[in-house]
């Protein structure tokens, strides 16, 4: 039993040193988040803060553009007489 004690102490002392020497590979930096403050309609005090990354903002812009194009493409179909526009 006494012979195992120095081995156990040595294992406890050496293990953290080995872990500290090994460094994790550098990871890609996370995208910077930017926040915009959007005022709430009808209120001078209440504002909404929206924080998004650049790629999320770009995705929202693309999605909004596609929605506008789809609605504008459908407009002539919906304005067939006798249905007024």
N, C-alpha and C positions, 0 to 999 in steps of 0.2 A: 504494500500500500504506500509506503514511504517512497518507493522508487518511482511511482507514477506522479507524485506531487510535482517534482521539478519539470517533468515533461508537460504537465498540464499548465503550469505557470509559463513555461516557454511558449507554448502554443497560444496562450492568451496574449502574450506580449508581442509575438511575431506577427500574428494575424492582422492586427490593425495597421502595422507598418506596411505590409504587403498591399493592403487595400488602398492606403494613402498614396503609394507609389504609382499605382495604375490609375490613369486619368481617363475619363470617358471621352470618346471622340467628340469634337465640337459639333453641335447641332445648328441647323439653319436658324437664324434669328426670327422670332415671331414677327409677323407683320405689325406695324405700328397702327394702333387704333386711334382714330380721330373722332371727336364728338362735335355734333352740331346741336344748337338749341333751337327748337321750333316753338314759336309762340302758339298758345291755345287760342283758338278763335273765340272772341267775346270776353277774354280775360286779360288784364294788364299784368297780373301777378303769376299766373300759372303757366309754366313753360315745360316742354317735354325735351329731355336730352336724349339724343340717339347717338350711340357710340358704335362705329363699324370700322372694319378694316377696309383698305383700298379695294381689295378684290370683292368684298361684299357690296360695297357701293357701286362698283362697276356692274356686278350681276343685277342689282336693283335697277340700274339705269337701262340695261339691255332688256330686262323684263318689261319695264314701263314702255319702252319704245315699241316692243313687239305688240303689247296690248293696244297702243294707239294705232299702229298700222293695221291690226286686225279689225278694230272698230271702224276705221276709215274705209277699209276694203269692203265691209259689210253694209255701209250706209246706202249705196245705190240700190242694193237689193231690197232694203226695207222701205224705200221711197217709191214704190210702184203705185200708180193711181189705182184705185180710189183712196189709198192710204196717204194722207198728207205727211210731209216731212216735218 
